[in-house]
Amino acid sequence: MQIKNSKKNNNKAFFSYLTGFILSIILTIIPYLMISQHYLLEYQANVFIVVLFAILQLIVQLTFFLHLSAKPEQRWNLFTFVFTTVVLSILVSGTLWIMWSMNYNMMSNI
């Protein structure tokens, strides 16, 4: 009984990883082909498409490979990820703000 459940869980995990891998490949190839084959003419449209596919790629990676979800057993992992994302965004935005301010104040006389 335990061996059957183990095989069932292994198959489920394998198909989850396989689905994530296939989606990742598709979400990588589509923007690459759109940019390399010049399907879109406007720069803003190209940037929008690439950023959209990057966000979709991030969601696929988080759900299929890191198994982040709102399930009760995964909730603490999700909270940890959100907290880490908030701290990193504060650090990056603060650093950029300080660098811009220093550049503005030091280069304003030139």
C-alpha positions, 0 to 999 in steps of 0.5 A: 500500500505504501509503495503504491502511494509512493509511486503515485506521488512520484508520478504526480511530481514527475508530471508536475516538473515535466509540465513546468519544464514544457511551459518554461520552454514555450514561454522562452521560445515565443518571445525570442521568436517574436523579437528575432523574427521582427513580428512586432514593429513598435519598441513599446510593444516588444518590451511589453510582450517580453515583460509579460512573458517574463512574469508568466515565466516567473509564475510557472517557475514558482508554482511548478518548481518551488511549489508555492501555493495558497495551500495550508501546508505551503502558506509559510513558504509563501509568506517567506517568499513575499517577505523576501520580495518586499525586503529586496524591493525596498533595498533595490529601490532605496539604493537607486533612490540614493544613487540618483540623489547623489548623482543629481546633487553632485553633478548639478554644478556642471 
